[in-house]
Amino acid sequence: MFDLSGKTALVTGSGRGIGLVLARGLAKAGARVVVNDLENDVVDAAVEGLRRDGLRAEGIAFDVTDREAIHAGIDRLEQDVSPLDILINNAGIHRRAPLAEMSADDWRLVIDTNLTSAFLVGQRAARTMIARNRGKIVNICSLNCELPRPSIANYSAAKGGLVLLTRSMTVEWASHNIQANGIAPGYILTEMTRPLSEDRERNAWILGRIPAGRWGKPEDLIGAAVFLSSAASDFINGHVIFADGGMRVSL
Ligand SMILES: NC(=O)c1ccc[n+]([C@@H]2O[C@H](COP(=O)([O-])OP(=O)(O)OC[C@H]3O[C@@H](n4cnc5c(N)ncnc54)[C@H](O)[C@@H]3O)[C@@H](O)[C@H]2O)c1
């Protein structure tokens, strides 16, 4: 039920961090994975690493905010490799600033990269999924989709929007046998969160707030990603699975 053999999965922003670990996890579950990131050399290095471990991997560099590049990239991929069965919308960034001082550029960049990207890539991927009457879309949200923190209003708004985009994909595409769901990670140790983990005071606050008493690892998200990409979730639509060590349910 969790076997992804014969499936092709695109993971955006998978040159490093959570995306790369999820790509590896899907590949170990049998999928042929397609690594995406901004730069060719980053993509090539990730693909090489996966292939070295005997996993099936392809690469495709494009900016997830650039509609033309997305269409050109996925057109080529579907022609040369295979149609997409699974899309993981994972690419994301932070630009932190107090709300009263946040620049419009930082607002737009974060909304474009974390939210509009999932609309653009999702829309292109769904075109083929609708024609084939099957597909899986997993949007990587965040605990901040429900619970904001100071200085990340752009990010929280984008991730909150991503939850509603996931539900919109569900109401429009579930009848085409496309299951769209989300994963909302809590605090996961990656390059993105390194500044937080290296700040002693902040790190102590974070650890004190997580009932599980530890930071998450990117590997903690693989199970949910494989589940939501597999036949095991064929009647699961519009959900968001929180993978946060219990932080969301604790006061
Ligand atoms: N790390 C956490 O604690 C955490 C928590 C909740 C949610 N998330 C989400 O998980 C996802 C991955 O986060 P991460 O911690 O691995 O971050 P990361 O910064 O380590 O990796 C993000 C990757 O996305 C790529 N990327 C950025 N902009 C892009 C663009 N325009 N086009 C293509 N690729 C682009 C980056 O180059 C990078 O390789 C993000 O959506 C993030 O918001 C992370």
The ligand as a MOL file (V3000), in Angstrom:
LIG
                    3D

  0  0  0     0  0            999 V3000
M  V30 BEGIN CTAB
M  V30 COUNTS 44 48 0 0 0
M  V30 BEGIN ATOM
M  V30 1 N 12.9350 23.7650 8.8180 0
M  V30 2 C 11.8130 23.9200 9.4870 0
M  V30 3 O 11.7760 23.9490 10.7320 0
M  V30 4 C 10.5080 24.0730 8.7620 0
M  V30 5 C 9.3470 24.1390 9.5210 0
M  V30 6 C 8.1250 24.2670 8.8740 0
M  V30 7 C 8.0740 24.2990 7.4990 0
M  V30 8 N 9.2200 24.2380 6.7750 0 CHG=1
M  V30 9 C 9.0870 24.2920 5.3140 0
M  V30 10 O 9.7630 23.1980 4.7270 0
M  V30 11 C 10.2360 23.5840 3.4250 0
M  V30 12 C 11.7220 23.2780 3.3230 0
M  V30 13 O 12.4160 23.9850 4.3380 0
M  V30 14 P 13.9300 23.6950 4.7330 0
M  V30 15 O 14.0360 23.9040 6.1880 0
M  V30 16 O 14.3790 22.4220 4.1280 0 CHG=-1
M  V30 17 O 14.6290 24.9550 4.0200 0
M  V30 18 P 16.0420 25.0940 3.2830 0
M  V30 19 O 16.2990 26.5410 3.2170 0
M  V30 20 O 17.0620 24.2080 3.9150 0
M  V30 21 O 15.7330 24.5130 1.8140 0
M  V30 22 C 14.8520 25.1620 0.9340 0
M  V30 23 C 15.2770 24.8480 -0.4860 0
M  V30 24 O 14.3630 25.5310 -1.3680 0
M  V30 25 C 15.1180 26.1090 -2.4110 0
M  V30 26 N 14.4170 27.2580 -2.9800 0
M  V30 27 C 14.2000 28.4770 -2.4090 0
M  V30 28 N 13.5840 29.2940 -3.2550 0
M  V30 29 C 13.3720 28.5870 -4.3970 0
M  V30 30 C 12.7900 28.8970 -5.6480 0
M  V30 31 N 12.2950 30.1130 -5.8970 0
M  V30 32 N 12.7470 27.9380 -6.6020 0
M  V30 33 C 13.2590 26.7100 -6.3720 0
M  V30 34 N 13.8300 26.3550 -5.2070 0
M  V30 35 C 13.8970 27.2920 -4.2290 0
M  V30 36 C 16.4100 26.5570 -1.7250 0
M  V30 37 O 17.4460 26.8050 -2.6710 0
M  V30 38 C 16.6880 25.3740 -0.8120 0
M  V30 39 O 17.4410 24.3660 -1.4360 0
M  V30 40 C 9.8890 25.0740 3.2820 0
M  V30 41 O 8.6740 25.2120 2.5860 0
M  V30 42 C 9.7200 25.5250 4.7150 0
M  V30 43 O 8.8970 26.6380 4.8180 0
M  V30 44 C 10.4360 24.1290 7.3710 0
M  V30 END ATOM
M  V30 BEGIN BOND
M  V30 1 1 1 2
M  V30 2 2 2 3
M  V30 3 1 2 4
M  V30 4 1 4 5
M  V30 5 2 4 44
M  V30 6 2 5 6
M  V30 7 1 6 7
M  V30 8 2 7 8
M  V30 9 1 8 9
M  V30 10 1 8 44
M  V30 11 1 9 10
M  V30 12 1 9 42
M  V30 13 1 10 11
M  V30 14 1 11 12
M  V30 15 1 11 40
M  V30 16 1 12 13
M  V30 17 1 13 14
M  V30 18 2 14 15
M  V30 19 1 14 16
M  V30 20 1 14 17
M  V30 21 1 17 18
M  V30 22 2 18 19
M  V30 23 1 18 20
M  V30 24 1 18 21
M  V30 25 1 21 22
M  V30 26 1 22 23
M  V30 27 1 23 24
M  V30 28 1 23 38
M  V30 29 1 24 25
M  V30 30 1 25 26
M  V30 31 1 25 36
M  V30 32 1 26 27
M  V30 33 1 26 35
M  V30 34 2 27 28
M  V30 35 1 28 29
M  V30 36 1 29 30
M  V30 37 2 29 35
M  V30 38 1 30 31
M  V30 39 2 30 32
M  V30 40 1 32 33
M  V30 41 2 33 34
M  V30 42 1 34 35
M  V30 43 1 36 37
M  V30 44 1 36 38
M  V30 45 1 38 39
M  V30 46 1 40 41
M  V30 47 1 40 42
M  V30 48 1 42 43
M  V30 END BOND
M  V30 END CTAB
M  END
